[in-house]
Amino acid sequence: MKVALGVLALVTVTSAPLLRALARRLLSMATGHRDPRDLGVPNVPNDPGDPDVPGSLSAAFVTCPNETVAKELARAMVEKQLAACVNILPHVTSIYEWKGKVEEDSEVLLMIKTRSSRIPALAEFVRSAHPYEVAEVVAVPVAQGNPPYLRWVWDSVPP
């Protein structure tokens, strides 16, 4: 029994990369999205050159203390071509721990659409222009979306 479990574990460990590649290929076939790793490209760059590649675009989130700051930051991000679009969502309640105390604040949330390769520059801009001591900047890769919209985001934000 121990030998069978050992062989099963060995097969699982050695076949995991193959299974992941197969899963990516099947997903690509089902969705029409190409993944550079399926073409033998070992490392996916931050800016692969195609908005249809999952992860080449990101949605980033930044909280602001009020709508005035949110609008100023959003407008500057679009003007500096760090973002194609910024949605401003008012009336967000944030509960968090800060300096040993649980805080509750009313905030405004920015939802930012951009190229993944621009996230470092976006984060640097937010750190330099935001009034908070520690500004929130979190980003998640976009796996899928409306192709014409993704192309518009891609075309609106230079690499």
Summary of the structure (lengths in Angstrom):
residues: 159
radius of gyration: 20.5
end to end distance: 55.5
largest distance: 67.2
contacts: 413
relative contact order: 0.18
helix: 45%
strand: 26%
